[in-house]
Amino acid sequence: MEADTFSDQREQLNEEREQLMKQLELMGRTPGATNLEFDEGFADSGQVTAERGEADALAATLEDNLEAVDGALAKMDAGNYGSCESCDDAIAAERLNAVPSARLCITCASNHH
């Protein structure tokens, strides 16, 4: 496929990547980091533990999304973007427009749930 066939998706993915990196940075996280900063003087240690768990879960979700975005960008560079990782069929353009980091066609994605 031509290099700019997926230029809209590349632009969306780059914007999403930038936003994910900003969110992780605001959380004091860099991809792969394991610790977030919390006020150790906070009176309710149960609440700190709960907040830490929520922050870790959010950071993990952001990191998963970043990994998917990076994977999609790598596929674009390799020339195999838009192919289902399960069945190798083409992923519908509508799906790629809605979810540029989609790894599976709608049929395979439906079967994975």
Order of alpha helices (4+ residues) and beta strands (2+ residues): alpha-alpha-alpha-alpha
